[in-house]
Amino acid sequence: MMVRRADDRRLRLVLARPTGWIAGGELPARRAARRRDVAPFGTEMLDQLPEQCQHGESLVLLLDGPGCEGMLVTGAVAGMVPQGSDNPDLMDRAAVGASVFLREKLRTEKRQQLPDQLIGYFEELNAADCEDGVWRALASHALRIVGAHMALTLVHDRARGIVRAPAAPDARPGEHRPCIVWDDRLSTAGLLLSEDARRGGTAEFAAPLFGDPATALLAHVPVSDEGVLVLTERREERIFEPEDWDVLRALALQAEMALRRVRLIDSVRSLSLTDPLTGLGNRRHMEVVMAHAWAAARRGEPLVVMALDLDGFKEVNDTRGHDAGDRMLCEVAAALRAEARGSDVLVRYGGDEFLVILPGSTVDGANALAERVRRRLDGAVGISAGVAAYAPEHETPESLIREADRRLYESKARGRSLVS
């Protein structure tokens, strides 16, 4: 969840009479209104204004000059407005004009900043290495580019029928994340008002997003069917311009493309580290994991490696065919997944041999795992195992794996379905 500001902007309207001095020179009021490079009021009048009103983009000056027109100034923008002593609603009409001028000024500033802001957004998307990183980049940059009180992204969980904010990088386990029930209205861009989200309203599902009583409205833009970008605003007069919606849709489209890229990279990475038949890790995966486990073992953490081999696998392939052998390998892989701990790493080492890396475990723990796997297979296939625990005399990870292999073949030499 991204929050940009705590307080809303308020305009100050100052009514003054011109002195006739424009940047040190005497110019007619009408001519001054067309000049954008000079201040349309004199230095004498500036001295008469309160110091806190002489600076800041929220300052609006209404210059009440002779004739039927006056000048309205906000920042670098100036324009003519009807005026005169016979117009009692001059200040009200001037305030409306000031709001329009200020909005145009802010719109111009946003257009000027947009190219650099989009470049920053694209760079962050390209650097994202996970889906949560893409969602966070979308929320933070949408808030910065379009503007609102708060921005967040909600990811679609179709199985549970909800949309939920992704976890923050430093989130604690069980930390609350904004979550609402999915509604089909979120599949298209639109606005929801606070009264719609009240009990009995037409958008009651969005009530959790209006937890701040000052929140007046909510803009939502879908990101394909993956989730939704949400911007909330506290000011009731806040208007999302057509160009704001165009920018929000463009940001969402770029996020969608970034999500596809991240998933493609994850898929390629998974293929490079996964055995395609059993879905277990392959030798490359084993090398990556062992490098970390080995470093921990050198620091004193327990580490055990278990090698498993199927009994009579060659006979199965020869007599029943390779399809039957493949099904047997998958059955063993499924049994290993069911019985191993979450921290254990399962690897198809080659052929009918499997390797289990057990960080923080013991030889007894590995033996118990082998027995549980054997019971789960219930005689469908026999397995033999060899277990080796890290010791200072092991110089490399390969030496530990070789010892587990040696003990595996000792088990097979003594008879099938044994553990050494």
N, C-alpha and C positions, 0 to 999 in steps of 0.2 A: 504494500500500500504506500503510495507516494503522496505527501502533503506539501503544497507549495507555500501557503501563507496561512496566518492565523486570523488576520483582521481584513475586513473589506475596505476598499478604497472609497473615500468620500470627497466630493467636489466642494471647493470654497468659491463663492461668487462674490466679487468685490465690485461695487458701483462707484465710478469716479467720473469727474468732468475733465476733459482734456485741457491742457495749458496752452496748446498751440505750438509747443516745442516738440519736434520729432527728431531725435538723435542729434540735438544741438541746433537744428535748423527749423525754420517756420514753414510748414507745408499744410495745405488744405486737408481736412479729415478724409475726404473721399479719395484723394490721391494716396494718402498713407495706407488706406485699406488695401490697396493693390500692391503695396511694397512688402515683400516677404523677407528682405534682407536687413530691415531696420526695425527697431522696436516702435510700435504704433502708439507710443505715449511718451510724454516728456519726462526729463529727469526730475523736474520739480514735483510731478505727481508721484513718482517713485518714492521720493522722500516722505511723502505724506502717508504712504501705506504702512501698516504694521510690518515689522521686519520679517515675521514668520510668514507673511503673505507675499513677499517679494520673490520667492523662489519656490520651485517644485512644480511638477507636472500637473498637480491637482488644482493649481491656481487658475481661475478664470476671471478675466477683466471685461467689464461692460463699460465702454467709454460713451458717456451720454453727451453727445455734441449738439451743436445747433442744427436746426432743420428737422427733417422727418426721419433721419437715419442715425444710428449709432454704430459703434464698432465692437464686435465680440472677439476677444483674443484668448486663446488657450495654447500655451507653449509657442510653437512656431507657426500656428495656424490662425488666420484672421479672416473675418467675414463681416458683412454689413447686416444689421438687423433693424426692423422698424422700431422707433422709439418716440418719446415725447411725453410731456407732462400730462397729456390727456389720455395716456394709456396706463391705467392702474395695474394691469397685469404684465407690465414690462418685465419684471424680475422673473415671473413664472415662465414667460416665453423665452427669456434669455437663458434660463436654466436648461430648458429643453434644447435650445441651440447649442449650449455649451456641452451638453452630453453628446450631441451628434458630432461636434467638432473633436471632442476628446476621443470618441470611439474611432473616428477616422484617423486620428493621429496614432492611436495604438495599432490600428489595422495596418497603417503604413510601416510602422516599426516592425511588426510581425513579418510583413512581406520582405523587408530588407534582411531580416535575420534568418529567414527560412532556409536559404541554400546552405549556410554553414551549419545550421541545426540538423538538417537532413544528412549532411555528410557525417556529422558526429554519430547520428543514429545508425547509419549504415555501417560505420566502423565498429560500433559496439555489437551490432548483430553478427557481423562477420567474425568477431572475436569470441562470441558465445560458443561454448563447447557442450552445453546441455540445454534441454528444453526450458527449464526454469530460468536460465539466463536470458533466453529470448523473451519470455513473458515479462521479466523484470525490466528489460530494456524498453519494451513497448510502453509500459506504464510510465516510466520516468520521463521518456522523451515526449510522449503525448502530453503530459502535464506541462513540460517546458515549452513545447512548440505551440499548442493550441491555447493552453491556459484554463485553469479551473481551480477549485479549492482542493480537490483530492482526486487521485487517479489510482486505479487498481485493475488487475487482470484476473479473470476467473476462468479456470480450466474445466472443460466439460468432462464429467465422469458419467458416462452413459450407463454403466452397470448400476449405479446408485441413483441416477436421475437427478444429479445435482451439478452445480458449478462451484468451484472452490479455488481460493487464492493459492498459488504455489508457495511452497515453504521457503522462507528466507534462508540465506546461506548460514547465518548464525543462529537459526531457530533452535530452541530447546525442545526436547521430545515432549509431545503432547501440547505444544503451544497453540493457542487459538488462532485459527485462520478464518477470514470471512467466508461464508458459505451460504448459498441460497438454493432453493429448489429450481430446477430448470423449467423455463417457460418458453413456449415457441416464439413469443414476442422478442426474445433475445436473439433470434436467428436473423433479424433485420435491424438496421440502424434506426434509432428513434429516441424519444424523450419520455421520461416518467416523472410525474410531479409528486410532491410529498403527500398531497391529499389522496392520490391514487393508491399509495402504499399503506394507508391507514387501515385498521380493521374494517372489513366490509367494503373496501375500495376495489377498484378494477385491477390493481396490481399489488395485491396484498403480499404476494410472494417476495417482493423487493423490500419489505419492511426492514430486514436486518441492515440494509445499506443506508437507511435513513436514521441510524442510531443517533447522530448529531441532530438535535432539535432545530438547529439553524439551517440544515440542508434543505434547499428549496426544490431542486430538480436533479435529475440524473440522466446523462446521455450515455447510450450504449451502442457499441459498434461490434458486430461479430467478426471473429477471425476464422474464416471458413466455418467448419462445424467443430472446430477444436476448442473454442472458448469465446470469451467476450471481453472487450475493453470497456471499462466503466469510468466516466468522469462525473464527479458530483460538484454542485455549485451551491453556495450559500446565498448568493444575491438573487432575489426574485426577478430583477430586471436584466439578468444575464441573458444574452442572446447568442446562440451558436449560429454564426453566419454560414451561408452556403459554402464558402471557401473553407471554413473550419471542418465541415463534414467531409469535403473532398480530401483534406489533409489527413483526417482520421482514417478514412478508408484506405488511403495510400499507405499510411503507417501499418495498418492491419494487414494489408496485402504483403508488404515486405516481411512482416513477422511470420506470416504463413509460409513464405518461401524459405525463410531462415529455419523454421521448424522442419521442413522437408530436408533441408541440407543436413541438419544435426542428426536426423533419423537415418539418413543415408550413410553418414559417417559411422554412426553406431552400428548399422547393419554390416558395413564392411569390416569394422573392427571385430564384431561378433563372429563373422565368418572366418576371420583370420585366426581367431582364438578358440573356435568351437569345432568339435568333431561333428560332421554333418549327419552321421548315422545315429549316434546316441544322444547328441545334444550336450554331452559333457565337454569339459575343457580338453584341448589338444596339447601336444608337447610344447608348443609355443606358449600357451597359457600357463602350463606348469613351470616353465622357465621364469616367467614374469613373477608368478606368485612365490616361487622358491627363493628368488632374490630377496624379497622382503622378509619372508619367514626366516631365511638364513641370517640376515642381519639381526633380527630379534633374538634368534638363538645364540648368537655370539655375545649378546648383551645379557644372557642368562635366562631367557624365556624358554620353556620346554618346547620341543619340536619332535614329532614322531612322523615317520613315513611308513605306509603300508602298501605293499605290492600284492595284487590279487590276480589269479589266473583261473580260467575255466577248465574244469576237468573233462577230458574226452571231447574237446571242441573239434579237433580234426576229424574224429569219427562222425560227428554230427554233420559236418560239411560234406564228407565223402559219401555218407549213406542217405542223408535227407536233403542235401542240397544247400547252396549258400543262402537262400532265402530263410531257411530254418535256422541257419547259423546267425544270420542278422537279427532274427527275432529273439534268439537266445541272448545276444549281446545287449539288446534293448531291454530285456527283462532284468538282466543284472544291473544295468544302469539305473532303471527305475527303482530297484530294491536299494541301491546305494543312496539315491536321492531321499528315499523315504526314511532311511535309518541314520543318515549322517547328520551331524550338527550343522547349524547355519554357518559356522566358521570353518568347517572342513571344506577342502577343495578337492573335487572329484575330476579325475583325468582319465581319458582313454589313452593309454601309453603306447599302444600298438597291438594290432592283431586282436587276440583275446585277453590281453593283459591290461589291467587297470591299476591306477596309482591313486592313493588317498593321502593328502597332506593334512596332518592334524596339528595345527598350532595350539600350544598350551595343553596338550593331552599327554597321556602316558602310554606305555606298552600295554597295560591292562585295559585301558580305554579302547585302544585299537583292536585288541583281541575280542573285546565285547562287541564292537561294531561288526567284526567279521562273523561272529556267531549270530547276531541279529539278522544280518543279510542272509546267512545260510538258512535260518528258520523261515524268513519271508519267502525265499525261493521254494521252500517246501519240497525239495527233491527234484524240482524241474531241471535243475542243473547243479552240479557240484562245483565248489570253488576251493582253492587252496590259497594260503596267504603267508606272507613273510613280513615281519615288523622290525623296524630299526629305529632307535632313539638317538637323537643328536648327542655327541660326546666330543670333548675337545680334540680327540685324535682325528676326527673327521676334518679333513682340510678343505673340502669343497662340497657343495650340494650334491654333485655327481657321486662322490664317495659314499654319502649317506644312502642315495638311491641304489647304488650297487650293492650295499650291504643288505637292503631290504630284498633285492632281487635274489641275492645268494641264499637268504633264508627261505625265500619262496621255493626255490628249487630243492632245498633240503627237505621242505615239507612234502613236495611232490615225490621225492625219492623214497620217503618213508611210507608213503601211501596217500591216496587222494583225500580231499576235504579235511586237511589239517592246517594248523597255524603254527609257524615257528617264530 
